[in-house]
Amino acid sequence: MKRTGAQIFVESLKAEGIDTIFCYPGGATLNITDALTDISQINQVVVRHEQAAVHAADGYARASGRVGVALVTSGPGATNTVTGIATAYMDSIPLVVFSCQVNTMLIGNDAFQEADIVGITRPCTKHSYLVRDVKDLARIIKEAFHIAASGRPGPVLVDIPKDVSSAVGDFKYPEKAVIRSYQPTYVGHTGQIKKAMRLIMHSKRPVLYTGGGVILSNASQELTRFAEALSIPVTNTLMGLGGIPGNHPLFLGMLGMHGTYAANMAITESDLIIAMGARFDDRATGKTDEFAPHARIIHIDIDPTSISKNIKVDIPIVGDTRNVLTQMLKIVEEEKEVYRQYHRGIADWTDKIGKWKKDYPLTYQRNDTLKPQHVIERVFELTKGKAIITTEVGQNQMWTAQFFKFLKPRTCLTSGGLGTMGYGFPAAIGAQVAFPKSLVVDIAGDGSIQMNIQELATAVQYNLPVKVIILNNGFLGMVRQWQELFYEKRYTWTRLHSPDFVKVAEAYGAVGLRIEKEADVDRVLKQAFKNGRPTFIDVHVSPEECVYPMVPAGASLKEMLLV
């Protein structure tokens, strides 16, 4: 059946079951824009900046587990997506970003609004395509979605020239993608898994160290069952929050630079680390030479290039985390009595960890000023943990990781690897589109919210009742904290002049609220959570509050600065 390239694009998305695209139009998109005009099956959310389109698609993907889709125009429209694409790449989020391009004959001629977006994004995508012939379009789209969602997920870019979208060709959507050079390993090697289980059985101080791979593989239930079966304490990375309920007795909290005392000490004194879907990044390990000095390491990951990349491991297992955990649980089930004995054999270790948790809990000093930690604690209590939380990047992100107990996977959406300011608000919009009836809250700073504050217009236009809690301390807080601790309080470039966020919200047609004292926190939050409208809550918090614990750069995990 004959179709234009634009029609092939639309029909291909329908065949993939895509229900939402986040987009921004331009001259090069016109053929596709027109083809989408009468398509009711695909919700089209027009943002105010292309970076936000990708972040919104990213938030949609993280919250739903489905592939996020963005569509932008050529040149600056395409280059504006790079930060969003790199954010998704670092955190292994499945996206397909469609950029439209100038006509094929103009590519390489420095034409108006031309940019080599395939070349630009090559280092931060799983794969990038330039479609040169309409007959290849359907196949490429099929491959793009397959690559984005399979193996270690990630973003894929497809660049479609305007003359390709107008050209006519035969349309038949492939039933499956066949890429001979790309064959991810999903099932772990049985021999390696048995070795790992034997090593676990001989350990006395084990720790489960889990990351975003647990969330991405939907392995949260299996992780919890495995930890409970063996009574092994669990710590996780920022990306792994929600992989085990935040109030679970075996949960130690997050490890690393702003991790809990119990988590960092458990890693330091352990004799065995079972790493699952984590990549041993520098924020988690601290000084690599002194990371887990007494421990042997089992590393489970679907990406073989992540294994022994930063920290040498003893038993590598390549495979999908959920599949490998299922295989490990089967061994536990087959040898129940043996593992019951193991459970009892590490009682001294679990008692020691329990004492660390009791003696060194996450805390902060209460005084006459409004503390950001208190606000986040109240958000958790008032929502009972039944909210999708996004964050920006900075102190707001770390306080959220510490003081909001994430009870379920896919409820903590944050930029971990790249650390992208401006991520949280458009990501919240994407999550709200995915779950229109859920409470979605972006916890932001007064600096980071201004990176993509224009998306308030998007939230208002589409009646997306996203709540943005702005922890307004008058600083770029995390940089200021480093200046306080290591640069003698020389606050160069970190003091902020910000607008009246209440008036900004009202100018956009949203609700603006303000909190200036602790006594008003609950009342205002309840009002915001029930009003059914996009809402900014400007919370004036203590200006020089710091995030603790903190491991200084270059120090080991045991060298924590405490409150």
N, C-alpha and C positions, 0 to 999 in steps of 0.2 A: 504494500500500500504506500502510495506516494505521500510524503509529508515535507513541509519545510523544516529546516534545522530547528527553528523555534518550536514548531509543533512536536518534533522529535524530542526536544528537551522536556517539554511539558508531559508528553506521554511516558517518557522514561521515568520521570519523578513519580508519576502516578503508579507505574509498574513497581517501583521500589516502596510504595506505600507511604510516601512522604506527605505529611499533612500540613507542614509549616515551612516557609522560607522567610528569612530575615534579609531585607534587601534595601537598596538605594539605587534609583534610576540614573541613567545618563544616556548620551547619544548612542553609545554602542550597545545598550541594552534594549533599544526600542522594539526590535523585532520580537524578542522574548517577552518584554513587558506587555506588548499587544496580544501575544498568544495566551498570556495568563489572565487577560481581562475578564473573561467569562468562565473561568475555572473555579468552581465553588469548592472542589475537594481539597484545594491547597490554600491554606490560610497565609496571606501575604502581609507581613508586618514591616512597614516602612519606617526605618529608624532615621536618626538625624546625622549620623556619622558612620562611615564604613567600618571603622574599628569596632564600634558598638554592635554592628550587625554580626560580626564574627563572635564577639563576646556573648551576645544574646543566643546565637546558635550553640555556642559552647555551654552556656548555662542550661539551655534546653536539653542538650545531650547528657550532661552530668546528672541532671535531675531525673530524666526519663529512661536513660540507658539506650536511647535511640540515636541514630546519626543526625547531627545538626547540619543545617543547610543554609548557606548565605549566597546572595547574588549581588554583584556590584558591577560598576562600569569600568572602563579602561583607564589607563594612566594614573592620575592621582587617586581615583576611586579604588583601583587595585592596590596601589602602594599603601593606602590607608589601612588595608587589612593585615599588613605584615605583623604588627604587634599582636593582634588577635590570633593569627595563625601560629606564631611562635609560642604564645601562651598555651594553646592547645597541644602543640607538639611536645613541649616540656612535660606536660601533665598527662599525655597519652589519651587525648579526648578525640573521639571519632567525629570528624567534620568533613564535609565536601563543600569547598568554596568555589563557586563559579564566578570567574571574572570574564567580562566581555572585552573584546579586543578590536582594534582598528581592522579595516579590511586586510586580507592576507597580503595583497600586493604592496601595502604600505608598511608592513612590518620590517623594521630595520632602517627605515627612511627618516626617523625622527619626526614622524607625523604628529599632528595635533592630538594630545592626550594618548600618546603611545608610551608604553613602558614594558620592558622585558620582565613581566611578572613571573614567568616560569623560571627564568634565571635567578631573579631576586629571591624567590621563595624556596628554591631547591634545597638550601641547608636546613629549612625548618618545616618541611613536609615529608610525609612518607613517600610521596610521588607527586610529580607535577606533569600535566599534559597540556600541549598546544594542539588543538584540533585543526587540522589543515584541510580536511575533506569531510563533507557532510555524511558520507557513507560510513565513516568511522565513529560518528558521534554517539550512537546508542551503545556500541561496544565499550567505548571509553567511559561513558557514564556508569555502565554496569561494573566495569573494573574499578572505577573510583570508589563506589560504595563498598565493594568487596574489600578493597585494600584498607579503607578507612576503618571498617568495623572488625576486621579479622586480625589474628595474631595480637601483637601489641598495638592497640588502636592508635589512631593519629589522624591529622588533617591531610587531605588530598586536594590539590588545586587543579581545576580544569579551566583552561583559557579558550574562549570561543570567539573567533573573529566575526565581525558583523556580517560579512558576506557568507560565512558558513551558516549562520542562523537564518539567512534568507534563501540559501540554496535549497533545491528540492532533491530528495532522494528517497529510496525505498526504506520503509521502517519495519523492522522486526526486532523486538527487544530480546537479547540473549537470555536463555534460561539460567545460565550460570557463567561466571567468569572463569576462564582458563588461563592461568599465568604460570607457565612451567617453572619459572625461576623463583616463584614466591609460594612456598609451602610451609606455613607455620606448624610447629610441633605443639599439639594440644595434650597428648597423653604422656605423662612422665615415664621415664625408663624404670621398669619394675625392679631391676637390680639396684639402681641408685636409691630408689625409695626404701627398699629393704635395708640397705646400708644405713640410710638415715634413721630408720626406726631402731636399728641396733645401737646406733650412737646415742639416740635419745635415751634408750634404756640404761645406758651406762653413765648418764649424766646425773649430777647432784644439784646443779644450780642452773636449770634451763630457763630461757626467756624466748617467747615468741615476739619477733620484731616484724611488724606488718605495715604494708604501705598501700598505695592506691591500687595496686594490682588485685587486692582482695575485693575492693569495691567494683572495679571494672569487670571482674570475672563473676560477680554475684556470688561470692564465696563466704559471705558474712555468717550465715547459719552454720556452715561447715567449720569455719574457724572457731566459732563459739563452742560447738560440740567437741571439737578436738581439744581445745583448751580445758574445758570442763572434764573431759574423760581422763586427762592426765594431770590436771591441777597445775598447769603451766601458766605463769603470769604472762600478760600480754601488754606490750607497749606498741605504739604506732607512730607513724609520721603524720605530718599535717594532712597529707593526702589520704591517709588511712582512717581518719576520724569517722566514726560510725560503723567501722568494720566489726567492732564488738561494742555492745551498749556501754555508754560512758559511765553508767552507774553499776557496772558488773563488778563483783568482788575481786575478780582476777585482773581487772584493768588497772594499769599503772599510770595512765595518762600518756601524753605525748613525750617523746624523748627529744634530745638535741639542745640547740642553743637556748631555747626557752621552754625546755621540757621540765617535767617534775623531778624533784629530788629522787623519789623512789625509782622512776624509770631510768634516770641516768646512772644511779648507783647500781641498779640491777644489771644493766648492761656491763658496767665496769667490773663487777665481781662475778659475773656469770661464767660457767664453764662450757656452756653450749648456747649458741644463738641459732634459732630457726627462723630465717628470714623468708618472708613470703610477699612477693609483689612489691618489693622495696629495692631501691637502687643505691643505698649507702651514700647519699649525697652529703656534702660537707656540712650542711646545717644539722644533719642528724648525727654525724659521727664525731664532730669536733676534730681534734688533732688525730689524724689517721694512725700515726705511729703508736698512739696510746689507746686506741679504740679496742675495747673488749680484750685486754691483754692476756686473759687466762682462758679464753673461750675458743673452742672449735666452732666452725660455722657451716651450717647447711643453708643453701640459697636456692629457693624455688622461684623461677621467673620464666615467663613465656618468651622473653627476649634473651637469646643466648649472649648477645653483646653486652648486656648489663652485668653478667656474672663475672666476678673477679675483676671488674673494671676499676673500681675504687678500692676495694678491700678484697684480699685474697681469701677464697673460701676453700673448705675441705671437701664438701660433697655438693657438687652442682646438680640441680635437677631442672631440666628444661621442660616446661609444660604449663598448661593453664592451671592457675592456682586452685580453682574449684575442683578440677579433675584430679589433681595431685592430692589434695586434701581428702577427696572421696576415697582414693586408693589407700591413703594412710589410715583413715577411719575404718576401712575394711579390715586391715591388719589388727587394729586395736580390738575390733569386735571379735575377730577369730581367736584372740589371745587375751580374753577379758581378765582372767585371774592374774596373769603376768603383769598387766598394766595396773591392776588394783594394788599390787605390791609396790609398783613404781610410785604410784600416787602417795602411798604412805612413806616411801623412802625419801621424798623431798619435802617432808613436813617442816623440817628445820629451816629450809630455804624460804618456804612460803611464810613461815612465822617471822623471819627476819625482814622480809619485804613488807609484811603487815605492820611491823614496828616502824619502818621508814615512812610508810604512808601516814601513820598516826602521828609521828613526831615531827614530820616535815610536810604538812599539807600545803596546798596552794593557798596563799593568804595575801592580805594587804592591810595597810594601816588605816583604820577609820579615824576621821577627824571632822572638822566642820565643813570641809569641802566635799563636793559630789564626786565620788570615785567611779571611773568607768567600769571597773570590775563589778561594782554593785549593780549598775544598770544591766549588764549582761546576765548576771545572776537572776535578776528579776525577769528579764525576758524569758529565761529558761523556766522559771517557776510559773509565770503567768501563762505560758504556752504549754506547760507540762512536756516540753520537748517536742511537741507536735507542730513543728514549723520547718520550712525549708530556709536555711540560713545561708546567705552569701556574705562575703566580706570584701572589703577593699584590701590594700596591702599597707602594712605598718603596724603600729601598736594595736589598732583596732582588730587586726587579724589575729595577733598573738593572744590578746585578752579573750577573744571569742574562742579560740582553740583551748584555752585553759579553763574558762569559767562557764561555757555552755556545754552541757553533757549531751553529746549527740547520741541518740538512742537507736537510730536506724541509719543504714547506708543511704547515700545519695541525698542527704539532707545538709551536708556541709560542702558548699561550692566556693572554692577559693583558688587563687593563682599561687601554686606552690613553687614550681621550678623556676619560672621566669620572674615571679614577684611583680605583677603588673598592677600598678596603680590605675584606677579607673575601671577595673574589671567588674567589681561587685554589682554596681547598679544595672548595667545592661545584662549581666548574667542573671540577676534577679528577674528582669523583664522576661528573659527567655524561659526561666523556670516557671514563672507565673503563666505564660502562654501554655506550657506543657501541662500545668496543673492549675486551672483557673479557679478552683474552689479551695485551694490550699492557702494557708498563710505563708507569705514569702517576705522575709525581712533581710534587708541589706544593712550590715553594721559597717559604718564608714567613718572616716576621719574628715575633718574640715579641709584638708589638703586634697585627699584622694577623690572626694566626691566631685570636686571641681574639674576633674579630668574628663568626665563624661556627663556633666550635669544637664546638658542639653537633652538627654534622653527622657527627661521629665515630660517633655512634649509628646514623646512616643507613648509613655505610660498613660497620659491623659487622653490622647486621641483614641487609644484602644481600650480605655477604661480598665486598665490593669492595676489592681489595688495594692501595688508594692509599697511596703513600708521601709523608709530609709531612716535609720537612727544614726545621726551625725554626732560622733563623740568630738565635740568642738573644744579643743584645748589651745587654739591660737598658734599652734606650731605644726611643722612637719615632725610629728612626735618621735618616730623611731630614730630619725637622724639627730634630732635634738637630744635624745637620750644618750647617744654615742658622744655627742659634743659635751654633755654634762659629765660623763664618766671618764672620757679620755682626752678631751680638749679644753679642760678648765672652764667650762660653761661659755665658751666663745660661740654664741649662737648665730653663726654666719649663715645667711640665706634661709633660715628655718622659721623665723617669725612670720606669721601670716596675717595679711589683711584680707578678711573674707566678707562677703556680702551678708546682709540679713537673710538667712536661709528661709525664714518664715515668709518674708515678703517675696522672695524668689519663687517659692512654691505657689503662693497665691497668684503671682503674675502669670504663671503657666496654667493656672486653673486647677491646681492641686490644693491639698490641705497643708497648712503649715502650723506646727505646734512647737512649743518651747518648754524645756525643763531647766530650771536653774538651781533647784534644791532637792535634796533627797526625799523630802516629804511629798513631792509632786510626782515622783517617778511612776508609781503604780497607777495613779489616776490617769495620767496622760497616756501611758502605754495602753491601758485598757481602752481608752477613747479611740486611740489610733487603730488598734487591732480590730475594732468593731465597726469602723465607719464605712467600709466598703469602697474607699477611694484611695488613689495614690497619695501618699503622705510623707512629708519631711518632718522629722522630729529633731530639732536643734537642741542638743544636750550640752550644757556648759559644764565641763568637767575640770577637775584639778589640772592646771596647766603643766606642771612639772612631774606628773606621775610617771613612774618607770615600770617596765615589764620585768618582773622577776619570777622565778630564777633566770639568770642569764649566764651563759658560758661565753666569755670573751673570745673574739676571733683568735685562732691559733692555740687555744687552750684545750685540755682534755675534758671529757664530760664530767669528771669528778671535781673540776675546778669551778664550781658554780658560785656566782654572786647571789646571795639570798637577800630577802627583804630586810 
